Amino acid sequence: MGSGAWSTDVYDAADRYRRATGTSAFSYSDSGARVVHPALDPRGAVRESRDSAEHPRSTPVAVLFDVTGSMGHVPRVLQAKLPQLLGLLLRQGYARDPQIMFGAIGDATCDRVPLQVGQFESDNRMDDDLGRIVLEGGGGGQMRESYELALYFMARHTVTDSWEKRGRRGYLFVIGDELAYPRVKSGEVARLIGDDLGEDVPMRQIVDEVTRRWDTYYLLPAGSHYSGNRRVLDFWRDLLGQQALELDDLAAVCETIALTVGLGEQAIDLDQGLRDLDRAGSSATGTVSQALARLGGSSRAEVSELPTGRTTGRGVVRL
Protein backbone atom coordinates (compact mmCIF):
# COMPACT_ATOMS: atom_id res chain seq x y z
CA MET A 1 0.00 0.00 0.00
CA GLY A 2 1.02 3.64 0.08
CA SER A 3 0.58 4.75 -3.54
CA GLY A 4 -0.82 8.10 -4.63
CA ALA A 5 -0.40 11.53 -3.08
CA TRP A 6 -2.37 13.46 -0.45
CA SER A 7 -4.50 16.30 -1.81
CA THR A 8 -5.97 18.97 0.44
CA ASP A 9 -8.33 19.86 -2.44
CA VAL A 10 -9.75 16.32 -2.42
CA TYR A 11 -10.11 16.43 1.37
CA ASP A 12 -11.86 19.83 1.22
CA ALA A 13 -14.20 18.69 -1.55
CA ALA A 14 -15.21 15.62 0.46
CA ASP A 15 -15.73 17.77 3.56
CA ARG A 16 -17.93 20.23 1.63
CA TYR A 17 -19.99 17.35 0.25
CA ARG A 18 -20.53 15.88 3.71
CA ARG A 19 -21.58 19.25 5.08
CA ALA A 20 -23.98 19.87 2.19
CA THR A 21 -25.60 16.43 2.52
CA GLY A 22 -25.47 16.14 6.30
CA THR A 23 -23.26 13.05 6.02
CA SER A 24 -20.91 12.14 8.86
CA ALA A 25 -17.20 11.67 8.26
CA PHE A 26 -17.72 8.48 10.31
CA SER A 27 -20.78 7.25 8.48
CA TYR A 28 -19.93 3.57 8.97
CA SER A 29 -20.00 3.87 12.75
CA ASP A 30 -22.70 6.52 12.92
CA SER A 31 -25.00 4.35 10.79
CA GLY A 32 -24.97 1.79 13.60
CA ALA A 33 -22.18 -0.59 12.52
CA ARG A 34 -20.97 -2.78 15.37
CA VAL A 35 -18.61 -5.12 13.53
CA VAL A 36 -15.15 -4.32 12.24
CA HIS A 37 -15.07 -2.98 8.68
CA PRO A 38 -13.46 -5.54 6.35
CA ALA A 39 -10.75 -3.04 5.38
CA LEU A 40 -9.72 -2.67 9.04
CA ASP A 41 -10.04 -6.29 10.15
CA PRO A 42 -6.74 -7.45 11.74
CA ARG A 43 -7.52 -11.16 11.39
CA GLY A 44 -4.93 -12.74 9.11
CA ALA A 45 -3.72 -9.30 8.04
CA VAL A 46 -0.25 -7.87 7.52
CA ARG A 47 0.09 -4.12 7.00
CA GLU A 48 2.91 -3.05 4.70
CA SER A 49 4.72 0.22 4.05
CA ARG A 50 6.64 -0.27 0.82
CA ASP A 51 8.90 1.79 -1.42
CA SER A 52 7.88 2.44 -5.01
CA ALA A 53 8.96 4.54 -7.98
CA GLU A 54 6.41 7.09 -6.76
CA HIS A 55 7.62 6.94 -3.14
CA PRO A 56 11.18 5.59 -3.20
CA ARG A 57 12.03 6.18 0.47
CA SER A 58 8.89 5.49 2.47
CA THR A 59 8.59 6.69 6.05
CA PRO A 60 5.96 4.69 7.97
CA VAL A 61 3.89 6.47 10.62
CA ALA A 62 1.29 4.50 12.61
CA VAL A 63 -1.30 6.23 14.81
CA LEU A 64 -3.37 3.97 17.08
CA PHE A 65 -5.92 5.46 19.45
CA ASP A 66 -8.18 4.32 22.24
CA VAL A 67 -11.84 4.74 21.23
CA THR A 68 -13.39 3.68 24.54
CA GLY A 69 -15.23 5.93 26.97
CA SER A 70 -13.97 9.50 27.05
CA MET A 71 -11.46 8.76 24.27
CA GLY A 72 -14.16 8.07 21.68
CA HIS A 73 -13.92 11.58 20.22
CA VAL A 74 -10.22 11.22 19.35
CA PRO A 75 -10.67 10.03 15.74
CA ARG A 76 -13.07 12.89 15.02
CA VAL A 77 -10.38 15.33 16.13
CA LEU A 78 -7.76 13.54 14.04
CA GLN A 79 -9.97 13.52 10.97
CA ALA A 80 -10.57 17.25 11.23
CA LYS A 81 -6.84 17.92 11.66
CA LEU A 82 -5.52 15.72 8.84
CA PRO A 83 -4.63 18.68 6.58
CA GLN A 84 -2.41 20.14 9.30
CA LEU A 85 -0.62 16.83 9.83
CA LEU A 86 -0.04 16.19 6.14
CA GLY A 87 0.82 19.82 5.49
CA LEU A 88 3.67 19.73 7.98
CA LEU A 89 4.96 16.32 6.92
CA LEU A 90 4.79 17.06 3.19
CA ARG A 91 4.89 20.77 2.49
CA GLN A 92 7.40 21.48 5.23
CA GLY A 93 9.44 18.42 4.29
CA TYR A 94 9.47 16.87 7.77
CA ALA A 95 9.46 13.35 6.34
CA ARG A 96 10.24 11.94 2.95
CA ASP A 97 7.43 9.87 1.42
CA PRO A 98 5.34 9.52 4.62
CA GLN A 99 2.87 6.64 4.69
CA ILE A 100 0.31 6.87 7.49
CA MET A 101 -1.75 4.11 9.06
CA PHE A 102 -4.63 4.67 11.49
CA GLY A 103 -6.03 2.12 13.92
CA ALA A 104 -8.34 1.94 16.92
CA ILE A 105 -8.03 0.18 20.28
CA GLY A 106 -10.77 -1.14 22.54
CA ASP A 107 -11.05 -3.77 25.25
CA ALA A 108 -10.83 -7.38 24.08
CA THR A 109 -12.39 -8.60 27.32
CA CYS A 110 -15.75 -6.95 26.62
CA ASP A 111 -15.91 -4.90 23.39
CA ARG A 112 -17.29 -6.21 20.11
CA VAL A 113 -14.61 -4.40 18.07
CA PRO A 114 -11.45 -4.27 20.23
CA LEU A 115 -8.89 -3.85 17.43
CA GLN A 116 -9.13 -2.08 14.06
CA VAL A 117 -6.10 -1.53 11.83
CA GLY A 118 -6.02 0.39 8.56
CA GLN A 119 -3.48 0.36 5.74
CA PHE A 120 -0.39 2.50 5.32
CA GLU A 121 -1.47 5.18 2.87
CA SER A 122 0.14 8.16 1.15
CA ASP A 123 -3.05 9.66 -0.24
CA ASN A 124 -6.60 10.48 0.81
CA ARG A 125 -7.43 6.84 1.45
CA MET A 126 -6.13 7.42 4.98
CA ASP A 127 -9.20 9.65 5.48
CA ASP A 128 -11.34 6.77 4.22
CA ASP A 129 -9.78 4.45 6.81
CA LEU A 130 -10.57 6.88 9.60
CA GLY A 131 -14.17 7.02 8.42
CA ARG A 132 -14.47 3.23 8.64
CA ILE A 133 -13.59 3.05 12.32
CA VAL A 134 -16.29 1.84 14.68
CA LEU A 135 -16.50 4.29 17.58
CA GLU A 136 -17.78 1.73 20.06
CA GLY A 137 -17.17 3.82 23.16
CA GLY A 138 -17.19 0.80 25.45
CA GLY A 139 -14.34 -0.36 27.63
CA GLY A 140 -14.39 -2.37 30.78
CA GLY A 141 -14.27 0.39 33.39
CA GLN A 142 -11.21 -1.03 35.16
CA MET A 143 -8.59 1.49 33.93
CA ARG A 144 -7.26 -1.01 31.38
CA GLU A 145 -7.70 -1.40 27.63
CA SER A 146 -6.11 -3.79 25.14
CA TYR A 147 -3.13 -1.68 24.13
CA GLU A 148 -0.96 -4.78 24.39
CA LEU A 149 -2.98 -6.43 21.62
CA ALA A 150 -2.39 -3.46 19.31
CA LEU A 151 1.33 -3.49 20.12
CA TYR A 152 1.41 -7.21 19.34
CA PHE A 153 -0.05 -6.52 15.90
CA MET A 154 2.51 -3.78 15.26
CA ALA A 155 5.38 -6.01 16.37
CA ARG A 156 4.43 -9.14 14.41
CA HIS A 157 2.05 -8.10 11.64
CA THR A 158 3.72 -5.09 10.01
CA VAL A 159 6.42 -5.03 7.34
CA THR A 160 8.23 -1.87 6.24
CA ASP A 161 10.89 -1.24 3.63
CA SER A 162 12.18 1.49 5.91
CA TRP A 163 13.33 -1.28 8.27
CA GLU A 164 13.95 -4.11 5.83
CA LYS A 165 16.07 -2.05 3.41
CA ARG A 166 17.50 0.74 5.54
CA GLY A 167 17.34 -0.37 9.16
CA ARG A 168 15.29 2.73 9.97
CA ARG A 169 12.51 2.40 12.48
CA GLY A 170 9.07 3.72 11.74
CA TYR A 171 7.07 5.96 14.07
CA LEU A 172 4.29 4.59 16.27
CA PHE A 173 1.99 6.83 18.29
CA VAL A 174 -0.49 5.33 20.76
CA ILE A 175 -3.08 7.81 22.05
CA GLY A 176 -4.85 6.72 25.20
CA ASP A 177 -5.53 7.33 28.88
CA GLU A 178 -5.41 3.94 30.60
CA LEU A 179 -3.16 1.00 31.42
CA ALA A 180 -2.55 -2.01 29.22
CA TYR A 181 -3.22 -5.54 30.41
CA PRO A 182 -0.09 -7.23 31.78
CA ARG A 183 0.03 -9.94 29.11
CA VAL A 184 -0.92 -10.46 25.47
CA LYS A 185 -3.49 -13.22 25.86
CA SER A 186 -3.12 -16.10 23.45
CA GLY A 187 -6.88 -16.66 23.27
CA GLU A 188 -7.54 -13.05 22.24
CA VAL A 189 -4.79 -13.20 19.63
CA ALA A 190 -6.24 -16.40 18.19
CA ARG A 191 -9.77 -14.98 18.08
CA LEU A 192 -8.99 -11.53 16.73
CA ILE A 193 -5.75 -11.88 14.74
CA GLY A 194 -5.61 -15.58 13.99
CA ASP A 195 -2.18 -16.50 15.41
CA ASP A 196 -1.67 -19.64 17.48
CA LEU A 197 0.70 -18.52 20.25
CA GLY A 198 0.34 -21.47 22.59
CA GLU A 199 0.99 -19.21 25.59
CA ASP A 200 0.56 -15.62 26.68
CA VAL A 201 3.25 -13.03 26.00
CA PRO A 202 4.32 -10.62 28.79
CA MET A 203 3.71 -6.94 28.08
CA ARG A 204 7.39 -6.11 28.59
CA GLN A 205 8.40 -8.62 25.94
CA ILE A 206 6.00 -7.26 23.35
CA VAL A 207 7.14 -3.69 24.07
CA ASP A 208 10.75 -4.80 23.51
CA GLU A 209 9.71 -6.35 20.20
CA VAL A 210 7.78 -3.37 18.93
CA THR A 211 10.35 -0.76 19.94
CA ARG A 212 13.06 -2.63 18.02
CA ARG A 213 11.38 -1.59 14.77
CA TRP A 214 9.21 1.35 15.83
CA ASP A 215 10.05 4.58 17.68
CA THR A 216 7.09 4.30 20.02
CA TYR A 217 5.28 7.13 21.84
CA TYR A 218 2.33 7.11 24.20
CA LEU A 219 0.30 10.33 24.23
CA LEU A 220 -1.99 11.04 27.20
CA PRO A 221 -4.26 13.97 26.27
CA ALA A 222 -6.09 16.41 28.51
CA GLY A 223 -9.84 15.97 28.62
CA SER A 224 -9.67 12.20 28.84
CA HIS A 225 -10.94 10.40 31.91
CA TYR A 226 -7.50 9.60 33.35
CA SER A 227 -5.54 12.59 32.03
CA GLY A 228 -2.82 13.50 34.51
CA ASN A 229 -3.25 10.24 36.41
CA ARG A 230 0.12 9.33 37.95
CA ARG A 231 -0.58 5.60 37.86
CA VAL A 232 -1.15 5.74 34.09
CA LEU A 233 1.86 7.95 33.47
CA ASP A 234 4.15 5.83 35.65
CA PHE A 235 2.99 2.65 33.89
CA TRP A 236 3.82 3.95 30.43
CA ARG A 237 7.01 5.73 31.47
CA ASP A 238 8.24 2.49 32.98
CA LEU A 239 7.79 0.91 29.54
CA LEU A 240 8.70 3.79 27.21
CA GLY A 241 10.65 6.23 29.37
CA GLN A 242 10.35 9.88 28.36
CA GLN A 243 8.42 8.92 25.23
CA ALA A 244 5.25 8.74 27.30
CA LEU A 245 3.99 12.31 26.90
CA GLU A 246 1.17 14.41 28.28
CA LEU A 247 -0.77 16.77 26.00
CA ASP A 248 -2.52 19.77 27.47
CA ASP A 249 -4.85 19.91 24.45
CA LEU A 250 -6.08 16.98 22.36
CA ALA A 251 -6.46 19.32 19.40
CA ALA A 252 -2.65 19.56 19.27
CA VAL A 253 -2.15 15.84 18.63
CA CYS A 254 -1.53 16.12 14.88
CA GLU A 255 1.02 18.89 15.29
CA THR A 256 2.73 16.92 18.06
CA ILE A 257 2.98 13.87 15.80
CA ALA A 258 4.29 15.92 12.87
CA LEU A 259 6.99 17.69 14.86
CA THR A 260 8.06 14.48 16.57
CA VAL A 261 8.56 12.87 13.16
CA GLY A 262 10.36 15.95 11.85
CA LEU A 263 12.72 15.88 14.81
CA GLY A 264 13.32 12.16 14.43
CA GLU A 265 14.12 12.60 10.73
CA GLN A 266 16.47 15.50 11.58
CA ALA A 267 14.49 17.72 9.22
CA ILE A 268 14.03 20.39 11.91
CA ASP A 269 14.99 21.31 15.42
CA LEU A 270 12.32 22.13 17.99
CA ASP A 271 12.60 25.90 17.63
CA GLN A 272 12.19 25.70 13.86
CA GLY A 273 9.19 23.42 14.21
CA LEU A 274 7.50 25.79 16.64
CA ARG A 275 8.12 28.67 14.26
CA ASP A 276 6.47 26.65 11.50
CA LEU A 277 3.40 26.24 13.71
CA ASP A 278 3.28 29.96 14.40
CA ARG A 279 3.54 30.79 10.71
CA ALA A 280 0.73 28.36 9.96
CA GLY A 281 -1.47 30.11 12.52
CA SER A 282 -1.70 27.00 14.70
CA SER A 283 -3.01 27.32 18.24
CA ALA A 284 -1.00 24.26 19.26
CA THR A 285 2.43 25.86 19.70
CA GLY A 286 2.35 26.05 23.48
CA THR A 287 1.04 22.52 23.97
CA VAL A 288 3.54 21.04 21.50
CA SER A 289 6.44 22.94 23.02
CA GLN A 290 5.61 21.74 26.51
CA ALA A 291 5.02 18.14 25.43
CA LEU A 292 8.19 17.76 23.38
CA ALA A 293 10.35 19.61 25.89
CA ARG A 294 9.59 16.73 28.27
CA LEU A 295 11.65 14.51 26.01
CA GLY A 296 14.70 16.42 27.22
CA GLY A 297 17.95 15.60 25.45
CA SER A 298 17.21 11.96 24.75
CA SER A 299 17.97 10.55 21.33
CA ARG A 300 15.16 9.02 19.36
CA ALA A 301 17.17 7.81 16.39
CA GLU A 302 19.78 5.41 17.63
CA VAL A 303 21.86 3.13 15.42
CA SER A 304 19.68 0.29 14.18
CA GLU A 305 20.65 -3.22 13.20
CA LEU A 306 19.67 -4.27 9.71
CA PRO A 307 18.22 -7.75 9.17
CA THR A 308 21.51 -8.70 7.47
CA GLY A 309 23.50 -7.78 10.56
CA ARG A 310 24.81 -4.52 9.11
CA THR A 311 24.17 -1.31 10.98
CA THR A 312 23.04 2.11 9.88
CA GLY A 313 22.99 5.34 11.83
CA ARG A 314 19.84 7.41 12.05
CA GLY A 315 21.70 10.14 13.90
CA VAL A 316 21.04 11.65 17.29
CA VAL A 317 18.35 14.25 17.76
CA ARG A 318 18.77 16.80 20.52
CA LEU A 319 15.89 19.00 21.60
QUIHU-V797624 format. One record per residue. PHI is phi in whole degrees, -180 to 180 (NA if undefined). D_CENTER is the distance of its C-alpha to the mean C-alpha in whole Angstrom. Layout:
phi = [PHI/PHI]
d_center = [D_CENTER/D_CENTER]
This chain:
phi = [NA/103/-85/83/-139/-66/-129/-65/-62/-65/-60/-64/-64/-64/-66/-64/-63/-62/-65/-67/-101/69/-92/-78/-67/-119/-64/-63/-72/-70/-82/107/-62/-134/-129/-62/-66/-54/-72/-115/-74/-79/-67/71/-97/-130/-101/-121/-117/-121/-73/-156/-60/-74/-132/-75/-138/-64/-119/-80/-131/-112/-125/-116/-134/-68/-116/-95/49/-70/-89/-64/-87/-58/-63/-66/-66/-61/-62/-70/-102/-53/-58/-66/-62/-70/-62/-70/-65/-95/-67/-86/71/-70/-144/-85/50/-67/-125/-113/-121/-111/-149/-131/-121/-126/-121/-70/-81/-149/-83/-77/-130/-83/-149/-135/-136/-82/-98/-75/-131/-106/-122/-72/-67/-66/-66/-61/-62/-58/-68/-91/-73/-81/-94/-68/68/-90/95/-95/76/-119/63/-138/-133/-88/-62/-63/-69/-65/-65/-60/-60/-65/-73/-119/-130/-127/-135/-132/-68/-56/-84/-63/-95/-123/65/-104/-68/-83/-117/-123/-119/-110/-109/-163/-146/-138/-84/-88/-74/-70/-141/-78/-85/-61/-65/-68/-63/-61/-72/-100/-114/100/-88/-103/-82/86/-154/-69/-118/-60/-56/-60/-66/-71/-65/-60/-66/-71/-75/-66/-114/-135/-71/-110/-128/-112/-109/-109/-88/-64/91/-85/-62/-111/-60/79/-71/-67/-64/-66/-62/-63/-60/-76/-72/-65/-87/-118/66/-72/-86/-98/-117/-98/-116/-75/-149/-59/-64/-93/-65/-67/-66/-63/-61/-62/-68/-62/-66/-60/-66/-64/-86/59/-83/-148/-106/-63/-61/-64/-62/-67/-65/-61/-64/-61/-65/-81/74/-74/-91/-95/-56/-65/-63/-64/-59/-67/-65/-76/-63/-67/-72/62/-102/-70/-88/-124/-148/-68/-64/-111/-97/-71/-57/-82/100/-74/-122/-141/-92/-98/86/-121/-100/-115/-92]
d_center = [17/16/19/20/19/18/21/21/24/23/20/23/25/23/23/27/27/25/27/30/30/29/26/22/19/18/22/21/20/22/25/25/23/22/21/18/19/20/17/14/17/15/19/20/17/16/13/15/14/18/20/23/25/23/20/22/20/16/13/10/7/4/1/4/7/10/13/16/19/18/14/15/15/12/11/14/14/11/13/16/14/13/16/16/12/14/17/16/14/17/20/20/19/17/15/18/17/13/11/8/7/6/7/9/11/14/17/19/22/23/21/21/18/16/13/12/10/11/12/11/13/15/16/17/16/12/14/16/13/12/16/16/14/16/16/18/19/20/19/22/23/23/21/19/16/15/12/14/14/10/11/14/13/10/13/16/15/13/15/15/18/17/17/20/22/21/20/17/14/10/8/5/4/5/7/11/14/16/17/16/19/21/21/19/22/24/25/21/20/23/23/20/19/22/23/26/25/28/27/24/22/22/18/19/20/17/15/17/17/13/13/16/14/11/11/9/8/9/10/13/14/17/19/17/20/19/18/20/21/23/22/18/18/21/19/16/17/20/17/15/18/17/13/13/14/15/15/18/17/14/15/14/10/10/13/12/8/11/14/12/12/15/16/15/17/20/20/21/22/21/24/23/20/21/24/22/21/24/25/23/24/21/22/19/20/22/18/17/20/20/16/16/20/19/18/22/23/21/20/16/18/20/22/21/23/23/24/28/28/28/26/24/24/21/23/22/21/22/22]
